[in-house]
Amino acid sequence: MSRALRRHPMSTKPTKRPGPVRASRPPRGAPPPGTGRGWLGIFRPRWADDIISELRKVTWPTRQETVNLTIVVIIVAVAIGLLLGGIDEFFNWLITHTILR
């Protein structure tokens, strides 16, 4: 079976195909799209607008999620600090009582 028949089954009436859709042109003398950024557009570069538009897409955490995650980070940092401090004290004691005797 040909590809054309698989895609378009035969119908009783032939149908007229629509022509290609063309994008409308801006009128002559109009500024190119994206340049109408007002007075701030003169002082703010395009990449800054891109950053701002990306930051608007971000799903920001709620205040409660931020507080909970901050508490978790503080607890983990204190626990790791105590662990590393304990290991340091152990090696300090070990060196003092074995090598420096």
C-alpha positions in Angstrom: 0.0 0.0 0.0 1.4 3.4 -0.9 2.2 5.9 1.8 -0.3 8.4 0.4 -3.2 5.9 0.7 -2.2 5.0 4.3 -2.2 8.6 5.4 -5.3 9.7 3.5 -7.9 7.1 3.0 -9.9 7.4 -0.2 -13.0 9.5 0.2 -16.0 9.9 -2.1 -15.2 13.6 -2.9 -11.8 15.0 -3.6 -11.0 17.8 -1.1 -9.1 21.0 -1.8 -5.9 21.3 0.2 -5.4 24.5 2.1 -2.4 26.6 1.0 0.6 27.3 3.2 0.0 29.6 6.1 2.1 32.7 5.9 3.1 34.8 8.9 2.0 38.4 8.7 4.6 41.0 8.0 5.1 44.1 10.1 4.3 47.3 8.3 7.2 49.1 6.6 9.2 51.4 8.9 8.1 49.5 12.0 10.8 48.6 14.5 11.8 44.9 14.6 9.9 42.8 17.2 11.4 42.8 20.7 12.9 46.3 20.5 10.0 48.1 22.1 11.3 47.8 25.6 10.9 51.4 26.6 13.5 53.6 28.2 14.7 50.8 30.4 15.6 48.9 27.3 18.5 51.3 26.7 20.1 50.6 30.0 19.2 47.0 30.6 20.9 44.4 28.3 18.9 41.6 26.6 20.4 38.9 28.7 19.1 40.6 31.9 15.5 40.3 30.4 16.2 36.6 29.7 17.3 36.0 33.3 14.2 37.8 34.7 11.9 35.8 32.4 13.5 32.5 33.5 13.2 33.5 37.2 9.5 34.0 36.7 9.2 30.4 35.6 10.8 29.0 38.8 8.5 27.3 41.4 9.7 29.0 44.6 9.3 27.1 47.9 6.9 28.3 50.5 8.0 30.0 53.7 7.3 26.9 55.7 9.4 24.7 53.3 12.2 27.2 53.5 12.2 27.2 57.3 12.1 23.4 57.5 15.0 23.0 55.0 17.0 25.6 56.8 16.6 23.8 60.1 17.7 20.5 58.4 20.8 22.2 56.9 21.7 23.6 60.4 21.3 20.2 62.1 23.3 18.4 59.4 26.1 21.0 59.6 26.3 20.8 63.4 26.3 17.0 63.3 29.1 16.8 60.7 31.0 19.5 62.7 30.7 17.4 65.9 31.7 14.3 64.0 34.8 15.9 62.5 35.7 17.6 65.8 35.5 14.2 67.5 37.7 12.5 64.9 40.2 15.4 65.3 40.2 15.1 69.1 40.7 11.3 68.8 43.7 11.6 66.5 45.1 14.4 68.7 44.8 12.1 71.8 46.3 9.2 69.8 49.3 11.1 68.6 49.8 12.7 72.1 49.7 9.3 73.9 51.7 7.2 71.3 54.2 9.2 69.4 54.9 12.1 71.7 55.5 9.9 74.8 
